[in-house]
Amino acid sequence: MALHFELVTPERLVRSEEVYMVVVPGTEGDFGVLEGHAPFMSTIRDGSLSIYRAQGATPETLPITGGFAEVNAKGLTVLAEQTA
């Protein structure tokens, strides 16, 4: 089982892939999303996404600037103002 993850900026779709987990820098604190997470929306602060492709794997970090994150039945969508 995998989490469908999409990272979108105003210019383009940056990522669309199946991953194990993503840790998002929320304005109220970091939060991790796995497949089956309850529906959730949050604003995000400047920081880095940590993308885990498999359980126990070393995460890939991707700097982002502001935006929103939405978790729904389809997966996690991060709408970032920009990526580095």
PDB file of N, CA, C and O in Angstrom:
ATOM      1  N   MET A   1       0.839  -1.173   0.000  1.00  0.00           N
ATOM      2  CA  MET A   1       0.000   0.000   0.000  1.00  0.00           C
ATOM      3  C   MET A   1       0.888   1.243   0.000  1.00  0.00           C
ATOM      4  O   MET A   1       1.927   1.271   0.660  1.00  0.00           O
ATOM      5  N   ALA A   2       0.473   2.267  -0.742  1.00  0.00           N
ATOM      6  CA  ALA A   2       1.280   3.470  -0.864  1.00  0.00           C
ATOM      7  C   ALA A   2       0.391   4.701  -0.845  1.00  0.00           C
ATOM      8  O   ALA A   2      -0.801   4.639  -1.146  1.00  0.00           O
ATOM      9  N   LEU A   3       0.992   5.802  -0.490  1.00  0.00           N
ATOM     10  CA  LEU A   3       0.333   7.096  -0.458  1.00  0.00           C
ATOM     11  C   LEU A   3       0.547   7.787  -1.792  1.00  0.00           C
ATOM     12  O   LEU A   3       1.682   7.885  -2.261  1.00  0.00           O
ATOM     13  N   HIS A   4      -0.528   8.270  -2.415  1.00  0.00           N
ATOM     14  CA  HIS A   4      -0.369   9.057  -3.637  1.00  0.00           C
ATOM     15  C   HIS A   4      -0.054  10.491  -3.212  1.00  0.00           C
ATOM     16  O   HIS A   4      -0.807  11.104  -2.455  1.00  0.00           O
ATOM     17  N   PHE A   5       1.070  11.020  -3.711  1.00  0.00           N
ATOM     18  CA  PHE A   5       1.569  12.335  -3.331  1.00  0.00           C
ATOM     19  C   PHE A   5       1.720  13.209  -4.563  1.00  0.00           C
ATOM     20  O   PHE A   5       2.295  12.794  -5.569  1.00  0.00           O
ATOM     21  N   GLU A   6       1.195  14.430  -4.471  1.00  0.00           N
ATOM     22  CA  GLU A   6       1.383  15.413  -5.539  1.00  0.00           C
ATOM     23  C   GLU A   6       1.881  16.712  -4.933  1.00  0.00           C
ATOM     24  O   GLU A   6       1.387  17.170  -3.903  1.00  0.00           O
ATOM     25  N   LEU A   7       2.878  17.297  -5.599  1.00  0.00           N
ATOM     26  CA  LEU A   7       3.409  18.607  -5.238  1.00  0.00           C
ATOM     27  C   LEU A   7       3.170  19.521  -6.423  1.00  0.00           C
ATOM     28  O   LEU A   7       3.624  19.247  -7.535  1.00  0.00           O
ATOM     29  N   VAL A   8       2.447  20.620  -6.176  1.00  0.00           N
ATOM     30  CA  VAL A   8       2.043  21.532  -7.237  1.00  0.00           C
ATOM     31  C   VAL A   8       2.451  22.950  -6.872  1.00  0.00           C
ATOM     32  O   VAL A   8       2.316  23.360  -5.720  1.00  0.00           O
ATOM     33  N   THR A   9       2.956  23.709  -7.861  1.00  0.00           N
ATOM     34  CA  THR A   9       3.206  25.140  -7.705  1.00  0.00           C
ATOM     35  C   THR A   9       2.296  25.864  -8.693  1.00  0.00           C
ATOM     36  O   THR A   9       1.686  25.218  -9.545  1.00  0.00           O
ATOM     37  N   PRO A  10       2.193  27.181  -8.599  1.00  0.00           N
ATOM     38  CA  PRO A  10       1.361  27.893  -9.576  1.00  0.00           C
ATOM     39  C   PRO A  10       1.808  27.671 -11.023  1.00  0.00           C
ATOM     40  O   PRO A  10       1.001  27.789 -11.944  1.00  0.00           O
ATOM     41  N   GLU A  11       3.076  27.352 -11.225  1.00  0.00           N
ATOM     42  CA  GLU A  11       3.610  27.172 -12.572  1.00  0.00           C
ATOM     43  C   GLU A  11       3.412  25.772 -13.145  1.00  0.00           C
ATOM     44  O   GLU A  11       3.213  25.609 -14.349  1.00  0.00           O
ATOM     45  N   ARG A  12       3.469  24.737 -12.253  1.00  0.00           N
ATOM     46  CA  ARG A  12       3.469  23.376 -12.804  1.00  0.00           C
ATOM     47  C   ARG A  12       3.247  22.312 -11.730  1.00  0.00           C
ATOM     48  O   ARG A  12       3.311  22.574 -10.529  1.00  0.00           O
ATOM     49  N   LEU A  13       2.986  21.102 -12.218  1.00  0.00           N
ATOM     50  CA  LEU A  13       2.959  19.921 -11.373  1.00  0.00           C
ATOM     51  C   LEU A  13       4.408  19.477 -11.209  1.00  0.00           C
ATOM     52  O   LEU A  13       5.056  19.102 -12.186  1.00  0.00           O
ATOM     53  N   VAL A  14       4.917  19.516  -9.990  1.00  0.00           N
ATOM     54  CA  VAL A  14       6.325  19.193  -9.726  1.00  0.00           C
ATOM     55  C   VAL A  14       6.520  17.696  -9.535  1.00  0.00           C
ATOM     56  O   VAL A  14       7.473  17.121 -10.060  1.00  0.00           O
ATOM     57  N   ARG A  15       5.623  17.062  -8.786  1.00  0.00           N
ATOM     58  CA  ARG A  15       5.713  15.628  -8.502  1.00  0.00           C
ATOM     59  C   ARG A  15       4.327  15.012  -8.489  1.00  0.00           C
ATOM     60  O   ARG A  15       3.356  15.651  -8.085  1.00  0.00           O
ATOM     61  N   SER A  16       4.241  13.787  -8.927  1.00  0.00           N
ATOM     62  CA  SER A  16       3.045  12.971  -8.788  1.00  0.00           C
ATOM     63  C   SER A  16       3.536  11.536  -8.723  1.00  0.00           C
ATOM     64  O   SER A  16       3.927  10.959  -9.738  1.00  0.00           O
ATOM     65  N   GLU A  17       3.515  10.955  -7.512  1.00  0.00           N
ATOM     66  CA  GLU A  17       4.101   9.635  -7.326  1.00  0.00           C
ATOM     67  C   GLU A  17       3.519   8.921  -6.117  1.00  0.00           C
ATOM     68  O   GLU A  17       2.828   9.514  -5.288  1.00  0.00           O
ATOM     69  N   GLU A  18       3.814   7.644  -6.042  1.00  0.00           N
ATOM     70  CA  GLU A  18       3.433   6.819  -4.901  1.00  0.00           C
ATOM     71  C   GLU A  18       4.619   6.769  -3.950  1.00  0.00           C
ATOM     72  O   GLU A  18       5.735   6.451  -4.361  1.00  0.00           O
ATOM     73  N   VAL A  19       4.380   7.083  -2.675  1.00  0.00           N
ATOM     74  CA  VAL A  19       5.441   7.087  -1.670  1.00  0.00           C
ATOM     75  C   VAL A  19       4.934   6.389  -0.412  1.00  0.00           C
ATOM     76  O   VAL A  19       3.753   6.056  -0.312  1.00  0.00           O
ATOM     77  N   TYR A  20       5.832   6.169   0.545  1.00  0.00           N
ATOM     78  CA  TYR A  20       5.441   5.565   1.812  1.00  0.00           C
ATOM     79  C   TYR A  20       4.859   6.623   2.760  1.00  0.00           C
ATOM     80  O   TYR A  20       3.790   6.429   3.338  1.00  0.00           O
ATOM     81  N   MET A  21       5.589   7.759   2.911  1.00  0.00           N
ATOM     82  CA  MET A  21       5.166   8.792   3.845  1.00  0.00           C
ATOM     83  C   MET A  21       5.775  10.132   3.437  1.00  0.00           C
ATOM     84  O   MET A  21       6.849  10.183   2.836  1.00  0.00           O
ATOM     85  N   VAL A  22       5.071  11.215   3.775  1.00  0.00           N
ATOM     86  CA  VAL A  22       5.591  12.572   3.578  1.00  0.00           C
ATOM     87  C   VAL A  22       5.404  13.326   4.890  1.00  0.00           C
ATOM     88  O   VAL A  22       4.337  13.271   5.501  1.00  0.00           O
ATOM     89  N   VAL A  23       6.460  14.034   5.322  1.00  0.00           N
ATOM     90  CA  VAL A  23       6.371  14.905   6.495  1.00  0.00           C
ATOM     91  C   VAL A  23       6.330  16.339   5.968  1.00  0.00           C
ATOM     92  O   VAL A  23       7.212  16.773   5.228  1.00  0.00           O
ATOM     93  N   VAL A  24       5.281  17.061   6.370  1.00  0.00           N
ATOM     94  CA  VAL A  24       4.991  18.400   5.859  1.00  0.00           C
ATOM     95  C   VAL A  24       5.229  19.437   6.962  1.00  0.00           C
ATOM     96  O   VAL A  24       4.843  19.210   8.108  1.00  0.00           O
ATOM     97  N   PRO A  25       5.866  20.583   6.629  1.00  0.00           N
ATOM     98  CA  PRO A  25       6.069  21.638   7.630  1.00  0.00           C
ATOM     99  C   PRO A  25       4.812  22.505   7.798  1.00  0.00           C
ATOM    100  O   PRO A  25       4.700  23.560   7.174  1.00  0.00           O
ATOM    101  N   GLY A  26       3.885  22.071   8.624  1.00  0.00           N
ATOM    102  CA  GLY A  26       2.654  22.822   8.862  1.00  0.00           C
ATOM    103  C   GLY A  26       2.903  24.046   9.724  1.00  0.00           C
ATOM    104  O   GLY A  26       3.883  24.100  10.467  1.00  0.00           O
ATOM    105  N   THR A  27       2.026  25.022   9.628  1.00  0.00           N
ATOM    106  CA  THR A  27       2.193  26.230  10.436  1.00  0.00           C
ATOM    107  C   THR A  27       2.035  25.953  11.931  1.00  0.00           C
ATOM    108  O   THR A  27       2.556  26.704  12.756  1.00  0.00           O
ATOM    109  N   GLU A  28       1.326  24.891  12.284  1.00  0.00           N
ATOM    110  CA  GLU A  28       1.146  24.510  13.688  1.00  0.00           C
ATOM    111  C   GLU A  28       2.140  23.427  14.108  1.00  0.00           C
ATOM    112  O   GLU A  28       2.081  22.934  15.235  1.00  0.00           O
ATOM    113  N   GLY A  29       3.044  23.060  13.217  1.00  0.00           N
ATOM    114  CA  GLY A  29       4.032  22.022  13.495  1.00  0.00           C
ATOM    115  C   GLY A  29       4.082  21.014  12.369  1.00  0.00           C
ATOM    116  O   GLY A  29       3.148  20.914  11.572  1.00  0.00           O
ATOM    117  N   ASP A  30       5.161  20.270  12.302  1.00  0.00           N
ATOM    118  CA  ASP A  30       5.319  19.259  11.259  1.00  0.00           C
ATOM    119  C   ASP A  30       4.303  18.134  11.463  1.00  0.00           C
ATOM    120  O   ASP A  30       3.951  17.801  12.595  1.00  0.00           O
ATOM    121  N   PHE A  31       3.837  17.552  10.353  1.00  0.00           N
ATOM    122  CA  PHE A  31       2.939  16.404  10.449  1.00  0.00           C
ATOM    123  C   PHE A  31       3.277  15.409   9.353  1.00  0.00           C
ATOM    124  O   PHE A  31       3.620  15.781   8.231  1.00  0.00           O
ATOM    125  N   GLY A  32       3.170  14.132   9.704  1.00  0.00           N
ATOM    126  CA  GLY A  32       3.443  13.054   8.765  1.00  0.00           C
ATOM    127  C   GLY A  32       2.151  12.501   8.201  1.00  0.00           C
ATOM    128  O   GLY A  32       1.142  12.409   8.901  1.00  0.00           O
ATOM    129  N   VAL A  33       2.188  12.132   6.926  1.00  0.00           N
ATOM    130  CA  VAL A  33       1.011  11.577   6.266  1.00  0.00           C
ATOM    131  C   VAL A  33       1.370  10.217   5.672  1.00  0.00           C
ATOM    132  O   VAL A  33       2.305  10.092   4.881  1.00  0.00           O
ATOM    133  N   LEU A  34       0.609   9.207   6.071  1.00  0.00           N
ATOM    134  CA  LEU A  34       0.704   7.857   5.522  1.00  0.00           C
ATOM    135  C   LEU A  34      -0.585   7.565   4.768  1.00  0.00           C
ATOM    136  O   LEU A  34      -1.565   8.297   4.913  1.00  0.00           O
ATOM    137  N   GLU A  35      -0.598   6.514   3.971  1.00  0.00           N
ATOM    138  CA  GLU A  35      -1.838   6.115   3.309  1.00  0.00           C
ATOM    139  C   GLU A  35      -2.910   5.859   4.357  1.00  0.00           C
ATOM    140  O   GLU A  35      -2.627   5.291   5.412  1.00  0.00           O
ATOM    141  N   GLY A  36      -4.142   6.275   4.072  1.00  0.00           N
ATOM    142  CA  GLY A  36      -5.250   6.058   4.983  1.00  0.00           C
ATOM    143  C   GLY A  36      -5.415   7.148   6.029  1.00  0.00           C
ATOM    144  O   GLY A  36      -6.277   7.038   6.900  1.00  0.00           O
ATOM    145  N   HIS A  37      -4.597   8.208   5.957  1.00  0.00           N
ATOM    146  CA  HIS A  37      -4.701   9.316   6.905  1.00  0.00           C
ATOM    147  C   HIS A  37      -6.095   9.929   6.821  1.00  0.00           C
ATOM    148  O   HIS A  37      -6.691   9.973   5.745  1.00  0.00           O
ATOM    149  N   ALA A  38      -6.608  10.395   7.933  1.00  0.00           N
ATOM    150  CA  ALA A  38      -7.914  11.071   7.968  1.00  0.00           C
ATOM    151  C   ALA A  38      -7.853  12.344   7.124  1.00  0.00           C
ATOM    152  O   ALA A  38      -6.793  12.962   7.020  1.00  0.00           O
ATOM    153  N   PRO A  39      -8.968  12.742   6.524  1.00  0.00           N
ATOM    154  CA  PRO A  39      -9.007  13.992   5.759  1.00  0.00           C
ATOM    155  C   PRO A  39      -8.548  15.164   6.632  1.00  0.00           C
ATOM    156  O   PRO A  39      -8.873  15.244   7.817  1.00  0.00           O
ATOM    157  N   PHE A  40      -7.782  16.071   6.011  1.00  0.00           N
ATOM    158  CA  PHE A  40      -7.096  17.099   6.788  1.00  0.00           C
ATOM    159  C   PHE A  40      -6.661  18.208   5.844  1.00  0.00           C
ATOM    160  O   PHE A  40      -6.278  17.939   4.706  1.00  0.00           O
ATOM    161  N   MET A  41      -6.715  19.449   6.304  1.00  0.00           N
ATOM    162  CA  MET A  41      -6.168  20.581   5.555  1.00  0.00           C
ATOM    163  C   MET A  41      -5.334  21.417   6.495  1.00  0.00           C
ATOM    164  O   MET A  41      -5.657  21.552   7.676  1.00  0.00           O
ATOM    165  N   SER A  42      -4.242  21.990   5.962  1.00  0.00           N
ATOM    166  CA  SER A  42      -3.375  22.826   6.781  1.00  0.00           C
ATOM    167  C   SER A  42      -2.649  23.829   5.905  1.00  0.00           C
ATOM    168  O   SER A  42      -2.345  23.562   4.742  1.00  0.00           O
ATOM    169  N   THR A  43      -2.379  24.990   6.486  1.00  0.00           N
ATOM    170  CA  THR A  43      -1.444  25.896   5.832  1.00  0.00           C
ATOM    171  C   THR A  43      -0.049  25.375   6.147  1.00  0.00           C
ATOM    172  O   THR A  43       0.161  24.690   7.148  1.00  0.00           O
ATOM    173  N   ILE A  44       0.897  25.709   5.282  1.00  0.00           N
ATOM    174  CA  ILE A  44       2.271  25.255   5.510  1.00  0.00           C
ATOM    175  C   ILE A  44       3.209  26.453   5.573  1.00  0.00           C
ATOM    176  O   ILE A  44       2.976  27.483   4.941  1.00  0.00           O
ATOM    177  N   ARG A  45       4.260  26.295   6.340  1.00  0.00           N
ATOM    178  CA  ARG A  45       5.263  27.345   6.490  1.00  0.00           C
ATOM    179  C   ARG A  45       6.454  27.028   5.582  1.00  0.00           C
ATOM    180  O   ARG A  45       6.577  25.916   5.068  1.00  0.00           O
ATOM    181  N   ASP A  46       7.314  28.006   5.395  1.00  0.00           N
ATOM    182  CA  ASP A  46       8.546  27.768   4.651  1.00  0.00           C
ATOM    183  C   ASP A  46       9.331  26.679   5.377  1.00  0.00           C
ATOM    184  O   ASP A  46       9.469  26.714   6.600  1.00  0.00           O
ATOM    185  N   GLY A  47       9.830  25.735   4.634  1.00  0.00           N
ATOM    186  CA  GLY A  47      10.579  24.637   5.231  1.00  0.00           C
ATOM    187  C   GLY A  47      10.870  23.585   4.182  1.00  0.00           C
ATOM    188  O   GLY A  47      10.998  23.900   2.998  1.00  0.00           O
ATOM    189  N   SER A  48      10.974  22.351   4.605  1.00  0.00           N
ATOM    190  CA  SER A  48      11.272  21.255   3.686  1.00  0.00           C
ATOM    191  C   SER A  48      10.306  20.104   3.872  1.00  0.00           C
ATOM    192  O   SER A  48       9.968  19.729   4.995  1.00  0.00           O
ATOM    193  N   LEU A  49       9.867  19.549   2.751  1.00  0.00           N
ATOM    194  CA  LEU A  49       9.124  18.297   2.765  1.00  0.00           C
ATOM    195  C   LEU A  49      10.132  17.178   2.950  1.00  0.00           C
ATOM    196  O   LEU A  49      11.223  17.236   2.384  1.00  0.00           O
ATOM    197  N   SER A  50       9.795  16.168   3.722  1.00  0.00           N
ATOM    198  CA  SER A  50      10.612  14.959   3.833  1.00  0.00           C
ATOM    199  C   SER A  50       9.812  13.843   3.174  1.00  0.00           C
ATOM    200  O   SER A  50       8.739  13.473   3.650  1.00  0.00           O
ATOM    201  N   ILE A  51      10.339  13.313   2.084  1.00  0.00           N
ATOM    202  CA  ILE A  51       9.625  12.315   1.289  1.00  0.00           C
ATOM    203  C   ILE A  51      10.301  10.958   1.481  1.00  0.00           C
ATOM    204  O   ILE A  51      11.460  10.765   1.113  1.00  0.00           O
ATOM    205  N   TYR A  52       9.555  10.032   2.060  1.00  0.00           N
ATOM    206  CA  TYR A  52      10.052   8.674   2.304  1.00  0.00           C
ATOM    207  C   TYR A  52       9.472   7.759   1.224  1.00  0.00           C
ATOM    208  O   TYR A  52       8.259   7.560   1.171  1.00  0.00           O
ATOM    209  N   ARG A  53      10.314   7.213   0.380  1.00  0.00           N
ATOM    210  CA  ARG A  53       9.839   6.337  -0.700  1.00  0.00           C
ATOM    211  C   ARG A  53       9.465   4.951  -0.192  1.00  0.00           C
ATOM    212  O   ARG A  53       8.626   4.277  -0.790  1.00  0.00           O
ATOM    213  N   ALA A  54      10.081   4.521   0.909  1.00  0.00           N
ATOM    214  CA  ALA A  54       9.797   3.208   1.503  1.00  0.00           C
ATOM    215  C   ALA A  54       9.964   3.313   3.008  1.00  0.00           C
ATOM    216  O   ALA A  54      10.656   4.203   3.503  1.00  0.00           O
ATOM    217  N   GLN A  55       9.331   2.403   3.731  1.00  0.00           N
ATOM    218  CA  GLN A  55       9.451   2.375   5.182  1.00  0.00           C
ATOM    219  C   GLN A  55      10.904   2.179   5.566  1.00  0.00           C
ATOM    220  O   GLN A  55      11.568   1.280   5.050  1.00  0.00           O
ATOM    221  N   GLY A  56      11.408   3.017   6.471  1.00  0.00           N
ATOM    222  CA  GLY A  56      12.778   2.915   6.937  1.00  0.00           C
ATOM    223  C   GLY A  56      13.811   3.532   6.012  1.00  0.00           C
ATOM    224  O   GLY A  56      14.999   3.536   6.336  1.00  0.00           O
ATOM    225  N   ALA A  57      13.389   4.053   4.871  1.00  0.00           N
ATOM    226  CA  ALA A  57      14.318   4.656   3.914  1.00  0.00           C
ATOM    227  C   ALA A  57      14.764   6.034   4.404  1.00  0.00           C
ATOM    228  O   ALA A  57      14.080   6.671   5.206  1.00  0.00           O
ATOM    229  N   THR A  58      15.904   6.477   3.918  1.00  0.00           N
ATOM    230  CA  THR A  58      16.366   7.831   4.188  1.00  0.00           C
ATOM    231  C   THR A  58      15.487   8.783   3.379  1.00  0.00           C
ATOM    232  O   THR A  58      15.280   8.563   2.186  1.00  0.00           O
ATOM    233  N   PRO A  59      14.969   9.839   4.011  1.00  0.00           N
ATOM    234  CA  PRO A  59      14.062  10.724   3.276  1.00  0.00           C
ATOM    235  C   PRO A  59      14.792  11.641   2.294  1.00  0.00           C
ATOM    236  O   PRO A  59      15.940  12.031   2.512  1.00  0.00           O
ATOM    237  N   GLU A  60      14.101  11.968   1.223  1.00  0.00           N
ATOM    238  CA  GLU A  60      14.544  13.015   0.315  1.00  0.00           C
ATOM    239  C   GLU A  60      13.930  14.297   0.860  1.00  0.00           C
ATOM    240  O   GLU A  60      12.740  14.320   1.175  1.00  0.00           O
ATOM    241  N   THR A  61      14.712  15.358   0.977  1.00  0.00           N
ATOM    242  CA  THR A  61      14.166  16.627   1.451  1.00  0.00           C
ATOM    243  C   THR A  61      14.057  17.587   0.283  1.00  0.00           C
ATOM    244  O   THR A  61      14.945  17.674  -0.565  1.00  0.00           O
ATOM    245  N   LEU A  62      12.945  18.304   0.264  1.00  0.00           N
ATOM    246  CA  LEU A  62      12.666  19.225  -0.823  1.00  0.00           C
ATOM    247  C   LEU A  62      12.183  20.544  -0.224  1.00  0.00           C
ATOM    248  O   LEU A  62      11.095  20.603   0.349  1.00  0.00           O
ATOM    249  N   PRO A  63      12.993  21.612  -0.353  1.00  0.00           N
ATOM    250  CA  PRO A  63      12.586  22.912   0.205  1.00  0.00           C
ATOM    251  C   PRO A  63      11.343  23.461  -0.502  1.00  0.00           C
ATOM    252  O   PRO A  63      11.222  23.382  -1.725  1.00  0.00           O
ATOM    253  N   ILE A  64      10.421  24.018   0.294  1.00  0.00           N
ATOM    254  CA  ILE A  64       9.222  24.646  -0.261  1.00  0.00           C
ATOM    255  C   ILE A  64       8.981  25.973   0.456  1.00  0.00           C
ATOM    256  O   ILE A  64       9.488  26.212   1.552  1.00  0.00           O
ATOM    257  N   THR A  65       8.198  26.821  -0.192  1.00  0.00           N
ATOM    258  CA  THR A  65       7.837  28.112   0.382  1.00  0.00           C
ATOM    259  C   THR A  65       6.326  28.215   0.455  1.00  0.00           C
ATOM    260  O   THR A  65       5.648  28.180  -0.572  1.00  0.00           O
ATOM    261  N   GLY A  66       5.789  28.342   1.674  1.00  0.00           N
ATOM    262  CA  GLY A  66       4.369  28.580   1.916  1.00  0.00           C
ATOM    263  C   GLY A  66       3.403  27.707   1.155  1.00  0.00           C
ATOM    264  O   GLY A  66       3.808  26.864   0.355  1.00  0.00           O
ATOM    265  N   GLY A  67       2.116  27.910   1.408  1.00  0.00           N
ATOM    266  CA  GLY A  67       1.084  27.204   0.671  1.00  0.00           C
ATOM    267  C   GLY A  67       0.117  26.463   1.573  1.00  0.00           C
ATOM    268  O   GLY A  67      -0.113  26.836   2.723  1.00  0.00           O
ATOM    269  N   PHE A  68      -0.447  25.392   1.008  1.00  0.00           N
ATOM    270  CA  PHE A  68      -1.463  24.590   1.687  1.00  0.00           C
ATOM    271  C   PHE A  68      -1.190  23.109   1.443  1.00  0.00           C
ATOM    272  O   PHE A  68      -0.555  22.735   0.457  1.00  0.00           O
ATOM    273  N   ALA A  69      -1.676  22.283   2.348  1.00  0.00           N
ATOM    274  CA  ALA A  69      -1.622  20.831   2.177  1.00  0.00           C
ATOM    275  C   ALA A  69      -3.027  20.288   2.401  1.00  0.00           C
ATOM    276  O   ALA A  69      -3.738  20.725   3.306  1.00  0.00           O
ATOM    277  N   GLU A  70      -3.414  19.332   1.569  1.00  0.00           N
ATOM    278  CA  GLU A  70      -4.716  18.689   1.718  1.00  0.00           C
ATOM    279  C   GLU A  70      -4.538  17.184   1.660  1.00  0.00           C
ATOM    280  O   GLU A  70      -3.901  16.650   0.752  1.00  0.00           O
ATOM    281  N   VAL A  71      -5.113  16.511   2.647  1.00  0.00           N
ATOM    282  CA  VAL A  71      -5.154  15.052   2.665  1.00  0.00           C
ATOM    283  C   VAL A  71      -6.603  14.657   2.442  1.00  0.00           C
ATOM    284  O   VAL A  71      -7.493  15.138   3.145  1.00  0.00           O
ATOM    285  N   ASN A  72      -6.847  13.787   1.472  1.00  0.00           N
ATOM    286  CA  ASN A  72      -8.197  13.274   1.245  1.00  0.00           C
ATOM    287  C   ASN A  72      -8.095  11.800   0.861  1.00  0.00           C
ATOM    288  O   ASN A  72      -7.019  11.209   0.948  1.00  0.00           O
ATOM    289  N   ALA A  73      -9.196  11.212   0.442  1.00  0.00           N
ATOM    290  CA  ALA A  73      -9.207   9.785   0.109  1.00  0.00           C
ATOM    291  C   ALA A  73      -8.251   9.451  -1.038  1.00  0.00           C
ATOM    292  O   ALA A  73      -7.812   8.307  -1.154  1.00  0.00           O
ATOM    293  N   LYS A  74      -7.926  10.421  -1.879  1.00  0.00           N
ATOM    294  CA  LYS A  74      -7.019  10.186  -3.012  1.00  0.00           C
ATOM    295  C   LYS A  74      -5.555  10.275  -2.625  1.00  0.00           C
ATOM    296  O   LYS A  74      -4.701   9.771  -3.355  1.00  0.00           O
ATOM    297  N   GLY A  75      -5.233  10.906  -1.486  1.00  0.00           N
ATOM    298  CA  GLY A  75      -3.849  11.029  -1.058  1.00  0.00           C
ATOM    299  C   GLY A  75      -3.532  12.418  -0.533  1.00  0.00           C
ATOM    300  O   GLY A  75      -4.407  13.096   0.007  1.00  0.00           O
ATOM    301  N   LEU A  76      -2.283  12.847  -0.690  1.00  0.00           N
ATOM    302  CA  LEU A  76      -1.785  14.128  -0.197  1.00  0.00           C
ATOM    303  C   LEU A  76      -1.446  15.029  -1.372  1.00  0.00           C
ATOM    304  O   LEU A  76      -0.718  14.637  -2.284  1.00  0.00           O
ATOM    305  N   THR A  77      -1.986  16.248  -1.337  1.00  0.00           N
ATOM    306  CA  THR A  77      -1.623  17.260  -2.324  1.00  0.00           C
ATOM    307  C   THR A  77      -1.047  18.444  -1.575  1.00  0.00           C
ATOM    308  O   THR A  77      -1.682  18.983  -0.668  1.00  0.00           O
ATOM    309  N   VAL A  78       0.162  18.852  -1.956  1.00  0.00           N
ATOM    310  CA  VAL A  78       0.798  20.043  -1.394  1.00  0.00           C
ATOM    311  C   VAL A  78       0.786  21.106  -2.486  1.00  0.00           C
ATOM    312  O   VAL A  78       1.334  20.909  -3.570  1.00  0.00           O
ATOM    313  N   LEU A  79       0.148  22.238  -2.178  1.00  0.00           N
ATOM    314  CA  LEU A  79       0.094  23.372  -3.079  1.00  0.00           C
ATOM    315  C   LEU A  79       1.069  24.402  -2.533  1.00  0.00           C
ATOM    316  O   LEU A  79       0.721  25.181  -1.645  1.00  0.00           O
ATOM    317  N   ALA A  80       2.285  24.408  -3.059  1.00  0.00           N
ATOM    318  CA  ALA A  80       3.345  25.294  -2.547  1.00  0.00           C
ATOM    319  C   ALA A  80       3.459  26.539  -3.408  1.00  0.00           C
ATOM    320  O   ALA A  80       3.247  26.497  -4.620  1.00  0.00           O
ATOM    321  N   GLU A  81       3.800  27.655  -2.760  1.00  0.00           N
ATOM    322  CA  GLU A  81       4.030  28.887  -3.510  1.00  0.00           C
ATOM    323  C   GLU A  81       5.204  28.716  -4.467  1.00  0.00           C
ATOM    324  O   GLU A  81       5.172  29.198  -5.599  1.00  0.00           O
ATOM    325  N   GLN A  82       6.245  28.020  -3.995  1.00  0.00           N
ATOM    326  CA  GLN A  82       7.375  27.694  -4.858  1.00  0.00           C
ATOM    327  C   GLN A  82       8.243  26.620  -4.226  1.00  0.00           C
ATOM    328  O   GLN A  82       8.171  26.370  -3.023  1.00  0.00           O
ATOM    329  N   THR A  83       9.063  25.990  -5.054  1.00  0.00           N
ATOM    330  CA  THR A  83      10.036  25.013  -4.591  1.00  0.00           C
ATOM    331  C   THR A  83      11.417  25.510  -4.979  1.00  0.00           C
ATOM    332  O   THR A  83      11.563  26.329  -5.886  1.00  0.00           O
ATOM    333  N   ALA A  84      12.423  25.010  -4.289  1.00  0.00           N
ATOM    334  CA  ALA A  84      13.793  25.441  -4.606  1.00  0.00           C
ATOM    335  C   ALA A  84      14.365  24.635  -5.751  1.00  0.00           C
ATOM    336  O   ALA A  84      15.506  24.858  -6.154  1.00  0.00           O
TER     337      ALA A  84
END
